[in-house]
Amino acid sequence: MAYSKEEVQAANRRATTHLAKIPTAQTARYDHSVGRLIVDLSSGLSISFKPQDAEGLEHARPEQLTNIEISPSGLGLHFPDIDADICLPGLLQGFLGSRRWMAAQMGKAGGSATSRAKTDAVRANGKLGGRPKKIHAGTVV
């Protein structure tokens, strides 16, 4: 589908108006002394995070994080040495990866959590015979 020149110009005006309302990346760097990525935003704020907390960067070595490209819109960060990308709007909303990846990270954290209540629940369940066996569909009991 081909768009007219007027349609393209109108879309560009809408994009410019939209980008003026949201923070965009102005600079991005890896700080070796603290082991964090630091992104300076057009709003004047700076954000920092540990690379291992972001999908695609979790296994990167520090030297692979020094080369960072900011997309022309300022909404994306690209790490060419490891071919990884970070979406700034997602980062600002607290999402350091896809839903599936974030859920896996939360599951790891929750599964490793310990508390007195969790310990008591596990012991009580054990006294009852433990986890019930799975019954598959079509099985006659």
C-alpha positions, -999 to 999 in steps of 0.1 A, spaced: 0 0 0 14 34 -10 9 64 11 5 99 -3 30 126 5 4 144 27 -3 112 47 34 107 54 38 144 64 8 141 87 22 109 103 55 126 108 39 156 125 19 132 148 52 114 157 70 146 164 42 158 187 41 125 205 79 123 210 79 159 224 57 146 253 78 116 264 113 113 276 139 101 251 175 89 255 201 116 251 231 96 262 238 61 273 269 46 288 281 17 309 298 27 342 324 1 350 329 14 385 294 6 396 285 -21 370 254 -3 357 241 11 325 232 48 328 207 65 305 203 103 305 169 114 294 156 145 276 135 152 307 168 158 327 165 126 347 189 97 345 181 61 351 205 33 358 201 -5 360 222 -36 363 227 -52 328 219 -87 343 184 -74 350 177 -68 313 167 -94 288 195 -98 262 221 -82 285 220 -107 313 251 -126 301 270 -97 286 306 -90 297 314 -54 307 335 -48 276 305 -58 254 284 -30 270 306 0 262 294 4 226 258 17 228 238 32 199 207 53 205 180 50 179 171 81 159 138 84 178 156 81 212 133 53 222 157 24 217 192 14 228 212 -10 206 242 -30 218 259 -40 185 286 -61 202 260 -86 213 231 -76 189 208 -68 218 181 -40 220 164 -23 249 131 -4 245 132 28 265 94 30 271 94 -5 284 124 3 306 107 33 320 76 12 328 98 -12 347 98 -39 321 134 -51 314 123 -78 290 94 -96 274 64 -107 295 76 -143 294 112 -134 304 100 -111 332 76 -139 345 105 -163 345 126 -139 366 98 -133 390 93 -171 393 130 -176 401 128 -149 428 95 -163 443 106 -199 442 138 -191 461 120 -170 487 120 -185 522 99 -175 552 86 -191 584 51 -194 569 64 -211 538 85 -235 558 55 -243 581 32 -249 550 57 -273 535 60 -293 567 22 -294 571 18 -306 536 45 -333 541 26 -346 571 -5 -351 549 15 -372 525 30 -345 503 18 -333 469 -11 -353 455 -4 -374 425 -16 -361 391 -46 -378 376 -45 -378 338 -76 -374 317 -92 -407 309 -78 -424 340 -103 -445 359 -99 -441 396 
